[in-house]
């Protein structure tokens, strides 16, 4: 009598946490962590997948500002990409909080709404400066901008 045990394969990383820091070759250790935040889960998940598939980034998607702050507390992101207009903690408030905790984190705000410019102006008057990119953004342009402007 034979028993066959079939176990599911786990591929990739759980969507709710950053992968552990690599101890492999130098190229792997240089991958930057990216926290992608958007209340539209399809957008956040897709952007994170594009970044992970590029091989240059370890990205995680979360769908609200509160969860983003929790995730950042566990591991400071090298880059934050966030939607501006979200329920609860909006992208500007999230960006301010991340900037105060992690001054070296590059912060990119994505928005397709005119309201974002008003929020950016307000943040600017408070002494904050963030990058604002129009949404939607083509995956090739996203990767090009992130790679070109390494900070």
C-alpha positions in Angstrom: 0.0 0.0 0.0 1.3 3.4 -1.0 0.3 6.8 0.2 0.8 9.8 -1.9 0.8 13.1 -0.2 0.4 16.2 -2.5 1.5 19.5 -1.0 0.8 22.8 -2.6 3.8 24.8 -3.8 4.3 28.2 -2.4 5.7 30.6 -4.9 6.8 34.2 -4.3 6.3 36.0 -1.1 3.2 36.5 0.9 1.5 39.7 -0.3 1.3 41.1 3.2 5.0 41.4 4.0 8.3 42.4 2.5 10.7 39.5 1.7 13.6 39.0 4.1 16.8 40.8 3.2 18.9 38.7 0.9 22.1 37.2 1.9 22.9 36.1 -1.6 25.0 37.9 -4.3 25.5 41.6 -4.1 23.0 42.3 -6.9 20.2 40.7 -4.9 21.2 42.7 -1.8 20.9 45.9 -3.8 17.2 45.4 -4.6 15.3 48.3 -3.1 12.2 47.8 -1.0 9.1 49.6 -2.4 5.8 50.0 -0.4 2.9 50.5 -2.9 -0.3 51.9 -1.4 -3.6 52.4 -3.2 -7.1 51.8 -2.1 -7.8 50.3 -5.5 -6.3 46.9 -4.8 -5.9 46.0 -8.4 -3.7 49.0 -9.0 -1.5 48.5 -5.9 -1.2 44.7 -6.6 -0.4 45.3 -10.3 2.3 47.9 -9.6 3.9 45.7 -7.0 3.9 42.8 -9.4 5.5 44.9 -12.1 8.2 46.0 -9.7 8.9 42.5 -8.4 9.0 41.1 -11.9 11.6 43.6 -13.0 14.1 42.0 -10.6 15.3 45.4 -9.3 12.8 45.8 -6.5 11.2 44.0 -3.6 7.7 45.5 -3.5 4.6 44.9 -1.4 1.1 46.2 -2.0 -1.2 47.4 0.7 -4.6 49.0 0.3 -4.8 51.7 3.0 -2.7 54.2 4.9 -3.0 52.5 8.2 -1.7 49.2 6.9 1.1 51.1 5.1 2.3 52.7 8.4 2.2 49.3 10.1 4.2 47.7 7.3 6.7 50.6 7.3 7.2 50.2 11.0 8.2 46.5 10.4 10.6 47.4 7.7 11.4 50.9 6.4 10.8 51.2 2.6 13.5 52.6 0.4 10.6 54.0 -1.8 7.0 54.8 -1.0 4.6 54.9 -4.0 1.1 56.0 -2.8 -2.2 57.2 -4.2 -3.1 60.6 -3.0 -6.8 60.4 -2.5 -7.7 57.5 -0.2 -10.2 57.0 2.6 -8.8 57.2 6.1 -5.1 58.3 6.0 -4.7 60.0 2.6 -1.5 59.8 0.6 -0.2 63.2 1.7 -0.6 62.4 5.4 1.0 59.0 4.8 3.9 60.6 3.0 4.4 63.2 5.8 4.4 60.4 8.4 6.9 58.3 6.4 9.1 61.3 5.8 9.2 62.2 9.5 10.1 58.6 10.4 12.4 57.8 7.5 13.9 60.9 6.0 15.8 59.0 3.3 12.8 57.2 1.9 12.0 58.4 -1.7 8.3 59.4 -1.8 6.2 59.3 -5.0 2.6 60.3 -5.1 0.4 59.0 -7.8 -2.9 60.6 -8.7 -5.3 61.0 -11.5 -7.4 63.6 -9.6 -7.2 67.4 -9.7 -7.7 67.4 -5.9 -4.1 66.0 -5.5 -2.6 69.2 -6.7 -4.4 71.2 -3.9 -3.1 68.7 -1.3 0.4 68.9 -2.8 0.3 72.7 -2.6 -0.8 72.5 1.0 2.0 70.1 1.9 4.5 72.3 0.1 3.5 75.3 2.3 4.2 73.1 5.3 7.7 72.5 4.0 7.2 69.0 2.4 8.4 68.2 -1.1 7.2 65.0 -2.8 7.2 63.7 -6.4 3.8 63.7 -8.1 3.3 61.4 -11.0 0.1 61.2 -13.1 -2.0 58.1 -12.9 -2.3 55.9 -14.9 1.4 55.4 -15.6 2.8 53.0 -18.2 4.9 50.2 -16.6 7.9 51.0 -18.7 7.8 54.6 -17.7 7.4 53.7 -14.0 10.5 51.4 -14.1 12.5 54.0 -16.1 11.8 56.8 -13.6 12.6 54.6 -10.6 15.8 53.4 -12.0 16.9 56.8 -13.4 16.4 58.6 -10.1 18.1 56.4 -7.6 18.3 58.1 -4.3 
